[in-house]
């Protein structure tokens, strides 16, 4: 089992894959370490060979917000008009280049989503260099670095070709160029590769997916056997007929004839509306009618109905309508736990404590609330950054209780208490003896421009003492 490489796209699909394999084998999948997503497997390999990509094995993986902040700094440092090169647009272009396995060195003559320019290529090179300096990588780098290492170091590639003799790929129609090259390099020695996919379901071209990967599979791997899975177990005959009629107009298909053993089912209806509000009203009436069973059908419970939308902003009209008519509903999706503002703030400070080179992460936190860091304090100068970091950590730990709990729930108090203790240790410019007894918080009031002084106990909320106009109350 340890010679099998099995990859898919999402963590959920990877977990389901492990569960199914475990049921088939009658046990766990501990003996299959190479089962997971493209990125999780790439991270595992890249940490073993990080030095070949100019990184250390403990490199940090940046999320989208960190990537945008770093790009904004580079755009400003290059004196480039941000209106011409917005950070989000540049991030999309760089991601597109990485999806096509284009490094700054091989970028010349390539094309992004917009006409390529010298400035874009230079910013890409500066961005990659800054990532190496910070010992960091973004999600696109995880595959790009591995493709580059495999191409530049045949001995490393040969080692994994010996280890991973059988390759299984799920949703092959959604692979991009970098993933395609990653798979081809690993499979070119033994040709033992099995890909499952449906060219008619390739809907992620906007994200870099190349449907041509599955269309030319037989050319890439001569002698491959193609098995068409044409029986459908989920949909009715009416739905399959409608879907087949629409997709038949596509060109460059492998082709298949879908069928199902299921009988019955309603015909597909296509309803047009002038705007989203009218659509929400009509759907609200349909839901109420189905719930009451007034259409000649048995009543249908609300738990058996679902409304699918393409983008989250489309849910607003439905929520407004359902609130108006008093129809209970539940939104599936919404902000994820780690995307909540307070969670992102806490994680940013934890990352800063672990990796001092990430001082630039505080850019997004300087106003939530003020961490006391200006532009100069957030520079990359090690000595200056260390002093600013110690001061900011102390202020933030003290402000944890001042502002209330940073994170609600049962774990919030523990997180804040830990931050207070950490703040007392890291505030190197504070009085050590005084920090052990109490921390002092200076608050400037906006009413009369005078100052107050509050002593914050070791654990608990601040207890403020009366102040006197024009001076200190001790």
C-alpha positions in Angstrom: 0.0 0.0 0.0 2.9 2.4 0.6 3.7 2.3 -3.1 0.3 3.7 -4.1 -0.1 7.5 -4.8 -3.7 8.5 -4.6 -4.6 12.1 -5.1 -7.8 14.3 -5.3 -8.6 17.9 -4.9 -10.5 18.6 -1.7 -9.8 17.6 1.9 -13.4 16.3 2.1 -12.9 14.0 -0.9 -9.6 12.8 0.5 -11.2 11.9 3.9 -14.0 10.0 2.0 -11.4 8.2 0.0 -9.5 7.1 3.1 -12.7 5.9 4.7 -13.7 3.9 1.7 -10.3 2.3 1.4 -10.3 1.5 5.1 -13.7 -0.2 4.8 -12.5 -2.3 1.8 -9.3 -3.3 3.6 -11.1 -3.9 6.8 -8.9 -1.5 8.8 -7.2 1.8 8.8 -5.1 3.4 6.0 -2.0 4.1 8.1 0.0 2.0 5.6 -0.9 4.4 2.8 1.0 7.7 3.5 0.6 9.0 0.0 -3.2 9.4 -0.1 -4.5 13.0 0.0 -4.9 16.1 -2.0 -2.4 17.4 -4.5 -1.3 20.1 -2.2 -1.0 18.0 1.0 1.2 15.4 -0.9 3.3 18.2 -2.4 3.9 19.8 1.0 5.0 16.4 2.4 7.6 16.0 -0.4 8.6 19.6 -0.5 9.5 19.7 3.2 11.9 16.9 2.6 13.6 18.7 -0.2 13.0 22.4 0.7 16.6 23.4 0.3 16.4 22.6 -3.4 13.8 25.4 -3.7 15.7 27.8 -1.5 13.6 27.2 1.5 13.9 25.6 5.0 11.9 22.6 5.9 9.7 24.7 8.3 8.6 27.1 5.7 5.3 28.9 6.2 2.3 28.7 3.8 0.7 32.0 3.1 -3.0 32.5 2.7 -4.7 34.8 0.3 -4.7 37.9 2.6 -1.0 37.5 3.5 -0.2 37.2 -0.2 -2.1 40.4 -1.0 -0.4 42.4 1.8 3.0 41.2 0.6 2.2 42.2 -3.0 1.0 45.6 -1.9 4.3 46.2 -0.2 6.2 45.2 -3.3 4.1 47.4 -5.6 4.7 50.4 -3.3 8.4 49.7 -3.0 8.7 49.6 -6.8 6.9 53.0 -7.1 4.2 51.5 -9.3 0.8 53.0 -9.5 -1.5 50.5 -7.6 -4.4 51.5 -9.8 -2.5 50.1 -12.8 -1.3 47.0 -11.0 -3.9 46.3 -8.2 -2.6 43.7 -5.8 -5.6 41.4 -6.3 -5.2 41.5 -10.1 -1.4 40.8 -9.8 -2.1 37.9 -7.4 -4.5 36.4 -10.0 -2.0 36.8 -12.8 0.8 35.2 -10.7 -1.5 32.4 -9.7 -2.3 31.8 -13.4 1.4 31.6 -14.2 2.0 29.2 -11.4 -0.9 27.0 -12.5 0.8 26.8 -15.9 4.1 25.9 -14.1 5.8 29.2 -15.3 8.6 30.5 -13.1 10.0 34.0 -13.3 12.9 32.6 -15.4 10.6 30.9 -17.8 8.0 33.6 -17.8 9.5 35.5 -20.8 7.2 35.2 -23.8 4.4 33.8 -21.7 0.9 35.3 -21.4 -1.2 36.0 -18.3 -4.9 36.8 -18.2 -3.9 40.3 -19.3 -1.2 41.3 -21.8 2.1 40.6 -20.2 4.4 43.5 -19.3 7.9 43.8 -18.0 6.6 45.3 -14.8 4.5 42.2 -14.1 7.3 39.8 -14.7 9.6 41.9 -12.5 7.0 42.0 -9.7 6.7 38.2 -10.0 10.4 37.8 -9.6 10.5 40.2 -6.6 7.6 38.4 -5.0 9.3 35.0 -5.3 12.5 36.4 -3.9 10.7 37.9 -1.0 9.0 34.6 -0.3 12.4 32.9 -0.1 13.7 35.6 2.3 10.7 35.1 4.5 11.0 31.3 4.3 7.4 31.2 2.9 5.4 29.8 0.0 1.9 30.3 -1.3 -0.4 27.5 -2.5 0.7 27.8 -6.1 4.3 27.3 -5.0 3.6 23.9 -3.5 3.2 22.3 -6.9 5.4 24.7 -8.9 8.4 24.0 -6.6 7.9 20.2 -6.9 7.7 20.4 -10.7 10.8 22.5 -10.8 12.7 20.1 -8.4 11.7 17.0 -10.4 12.8 18.6 -13.7 16.1 19.9 -12.3 17.0 17.0 -10.2 16.5 13.6 -12.0 17.9 11.7 -9.0 15.1 13.0 -6.7 12.5 12.2 -9.4 13.8 8.7 -9.9 13.6 8.1 -6.1 9.9 8.9 -6.1 9.3 7.0 -9.3 10.6 3.9 -7.5 8.6 4.6 -4.3 5.3 5.5 -6.0 4.7 2.7 -8.5 0.9 3.0 -8.8 -0.9 6.4 -9.3 -4.6 7.0 -8.8 -6.1 10.4 -9.7 -9.6 11.6 -9.0 -11.4 14.4 -11.0 -8.7 14.4 -13.7 -10.7 16.8 -15.8 -10.0 19.6 -13.2 -6.2 19.3 -13.3 -4.2 22.3 -14.4 -0.9 22.3 -16.2 1.3 22.1 -13.1 -0.7 19.2 -11.7 -0.6 17.5 -15.1 3.2 17.8 -15.3 3.6 16.7 -11.7 1.7 13.5 -12.5 3.4 12.8 -15.9 6.8 13.2 -14.4 6.0 10.6 -11.7 4.3 8.2 -14.1 6.6 8.4 -17.1 8.9 5.6 -15.8 6.3 2.8 -15.1 3.1 4.2 -16.8 1.0 2.7 -14.0 -1.6 5.5 -13.7 -5.4 5.3 -13.4 -7.4 8.5 -13.8 -11.1 9.0 -13.1 -12.8 12.0 -14.7 -15.6 13.4 -16.9 -14.7 15.9 -19.6 -18.4 17.1 -19.6 -18.0 18.2 -16.0 -14.9 20.4 -16.5 -16.2 23.7 -15.1 -13.1 25.1 -13.4 -11.4 26.6 -16.5 -11.5 30.0 -14.8 -9.4 28.5 -12.0 -6.7 27.1 -14.4 -8.2 23.7 -15.1 -7.3 22.3 -18.6 -9.9 19.9 -20.0 -7.3 19.0 -22.7 -5.5 16.9 -20.0 -8.2 14.3 -20.1 -8.9 14.6 -23.8 -5.3 13.7 -24.7 -4.9 11.0 -22.0 -4.7 8.2 -24.6 -1.9 10.1 -26.5 0.0 10.8 -23.3 -0.2 7.1 -22.2 -0.4 4.9 -25.3 -2.1 1.6 -24.8 -4.3 2.9 -21.9 -7.7 1.3 -21.5 -10.7 3.6 -21.4 -13.8 2.4 -19.4 -16.9 4.5 -19.8 -19.1 4.6 -16.7 -22.4 5.6 -18.3 -25.0 4.4 -15.8 -26.2 7.1 -13.5 -27.5 6.3 -10.0 -28.6 9.7 -8.8 -30.7 11.4 -11.4 -34.0 10.6 -13.2 -34.3 9.9 -17.0 -35.7 13.4 -17.5 -32.7 15.1 -15.9 -30.2 13.0 -17.8 -32.0 13.7 -21.1 -32.0 17.4 -20.5 -28.3 17.4 -19.5 -27.3 15.3 -22.5 -29.2 17.5 -24.9 -27.3 20.6 -23.6 -23.8 19.1 -23.5 -24.2 17.5 -26.9 -23.4 20.9 -28.5 -19.9 20.9 -27.0 -17.0 20.2 -29.3 -14.0 18.2 -28.5 -15.7 15.6 -26.3 -14.9 12.1 -25.6 -18.6 11.3 -25.8 -20.8 8.9 -23.8 -24.5 7.9 -23.5 -25.9 8.3 -20.1 -28.7 6.1 -18.8 -30.4 5.2 -15.6 -32.6 2.4 -14.2 -34.6 4.8 -12.1 -38.1 5.5 -13.4 -40.5 8.4 -13.0 -39.5 11.9 -11.9 -40.8 15.3 -12.8 -39.8 17.0 -16.0 -37.3 19.8 -15.9 -38.8 23.3 -15.9 -37.1 26.5 -17.0 -38.6 29.6 -15.4 -37.5 33.1 -16.3 -37.8 36.2 -14.0 -37.1 39.9 -14.4 -34.9 40.2 -11.3 -33.7 38.5 -8.1 -36.6 39.8 -6.0 -39.2 38.4 -8.3 -37.4 35.1 -8.4 -37.3 35.0 -4.5 -41.0 35.8 -4.3 -41.8 33.0 -6.8 -39.6 30.5 -5.0 -41.1 31.4 -1.6 -44.6 30.7 -3.0 -43.4 27.4 -4.4 -41.8 26.3 -1.1 -45.0 27.2 0.8 -47.1 25.3 -1.7 -44.9 22.2 -1.5 -44.9 22.4 2.3 -48.8 22.5 2.4 -49.2 19.9 -0.3 -51.5 22.0 -2.4 -50.1 20.9 -5.8 -51.7 17.5 -5.8 -48.6 16.0 -4.1 -47.9 14.9 -0.6 -46.6 17.6 1.8 -42.9 18.1 1.6 -40.9 19.0 4.7 -38.5 22.0 4.6 -35.6 19.7 5.4 -36.2 18.0 2.1 -35.9 21.2 0.0 -32.7 23.0 -1.1 -32.0 26.2 -3.0 -28.7 26.2 -4.9 -27.0 29.5 -5.9 -23.9 30.2 -7.8 -22.5 33.0 -5.5 -23.2 33.8 -1.9 -24.4 37.3 -2.7 -27.4 35.8 -4.4 -28.7 34.4 -1.1 -29.5 38.0 0.1 -32.8 38.2 -1.9 -34.0 34.8 -0.6 -33.1 35.6 3.0 -35.0 38.9 2.8 -38.1 37.2 1.3 -38.1 34.4 3.7 -37.8 36.8 6.7 -40.8 38.8 5.3 -43.1 35.7 5.0 -41.8 34.1 8.2 -40.4 31.0 6.4 -37.6 29.3 8.5 -34.4 28.6 6.6 -30.8 27.6 7.2 -27.8 28.9 5.3 -25.2 26.3 4.5 -21.7 27.8 4.0 -21.1 31.3 5.4 -17.8 32.4 6.8 -15.6 29.6 8.0 -14.2 29.5 11.5 -10.7 30.5 10.5 -12.0 33.3 8.3 -13.6 35.1 11.2 -11.9 38.4 11.8 -11.1 37.8 15.4 -9.7 34.3 14.7 -7.5 35.7 11.9 -6.1 38.3 14.3 -5.3 35.7 16.9 -3.6 33.4 14.4 -1.6 36.3 13.0 -0.1 37.0 16.4 0.6 33.4 17.1 2.4 33.1 13.8 4.4 36.2 14.6 5.4 34.7 18.0 6.6 31.5 16.2 8.3 33.2 13.2 9.8 36.6 14.0 10.4 37.2 10.2 6.6 37.6 9.8 6.5 41.1 11.3 4.9 42.3 8.1 1.7 40.3 9.0 0.9 43.1 11.6 0.0 45.4 8.7 -3.5 44.1 8.8 -3.8 44.3 12.6 -2.6 47.8 13.2 -6.2 49.1 13.3 -8.0 46.2 15.0 -7.3 47.7 17.5 -4.2 49.8 17.1 -1.1 47.8 17.8 1.0 50.9 18.0 2.9 50.2 14.8 3.5 52.8 12.2 5.1 52.4 8.7 8.6 52.7 10.1 8.0 50.1 12.8 6.9 47.6 10.3 10.0 47.7 8.2 12.2 44.7 7.8 15.1 46.0 9.8 15.7 43.2 12.4 16.7 45.3 15.3 13.9 47.9 14.8 11.4 45.2 14.0 12.3 43.2 17.2 11.8 46.3 19.4 8.5 47.1 17.7 7.4 43.5 17.9 8.0 43.3 21.7 6.1 46.5 22.3 3.2 45.5 20.1 3.0 42.0 21.7 2.8 43.6 25.2 0.2 46.1 24.1 -1.9 43.5 22.4 -1.8 41.1 25.3 -2.8 43.9 27.7 -5.6 45.0 25.3 -6.9 41.4 25.2 -8.7 41.9 28.5 -9.3 45.6 28.0 -11.4 45.0 24.8 -13.2 42.0 26.2 -12.5 38.5 25.1 -10.7 38.2 21.8 -12.5 35.0 21.0 -15.9 34.1 22.3 -16.9 30.7 23.6 -15.3 28.3 26.1 -11.8 28.6 24.6 -11.8 32.4 24.5 -10.7 32.9 28.1 -7.8 30.5 27.7 -6.6 32.1 24.6 -6.7 35.6 26.2 -5.1 34.4 29.4 -2.3 32.8 27.4 -1.8 36.0 25.4 -1.6 38.0 28.6 1.1 35.7 30.0 2.9 35.7 26.7 2.7 39.5 26.6 4.3 39.8 30.0 7.2 37.7 28.9 7.8 39.3 25.5 7.6 42.9 26.6 11.3 43.2 27.0 11.3 46.9 27.5 8.8 46.8 30.4 9.7 46.6 34.0 10.0 42.9 34.7 9.1 43.1 38.4 6.1 45.3 37.6 4.9 43.1 34.8 4.7 40.2 37.2 2.4 42.2 39.5 0.3 44.3 37.2 0.5 45.8 33.7 -0.1 49.5 33.2 -2.4 50.7 30.4 -2.2 54.4 29.5 -5.5 55.7 28.0 -5.9 59.1 26.5 -9.4 60.4 26.6 -10.8 62.4 23.8 -13.0 64.7 25.8 -10.4 66.9 27.6 -7.2 65.5 26.0 -6.0 64.4 29.5 -4.6 61.0 30.4 -5.7 58.3 32.8 -3.9 55.4 34.2 -5.3 51.9 34.7 -3.7 48.9 36.5 -4.6 45.6 34.9 -4.5 42.6 37.3 -2.8 39.4 36.3 -6.1 37.8 35.3 -9.3 39.7 34.9 -10.6 43.0 33.5 -9.0 46.4 34.1 -10.0 48.2 37.2 -9.7 52.0 36.5 -9.0 54.5 39.2 -10.4 58.0 39.2 -8.3 60.5 37.3 -7.5 64.2 37.9 -7.6 66.8 35.2 -4.1 67.7 34.1 -2.1 65.1 35.9 -1.8 61.5 37.1 -3.6 59.7 39.8 -1.4 57.1 41.4 
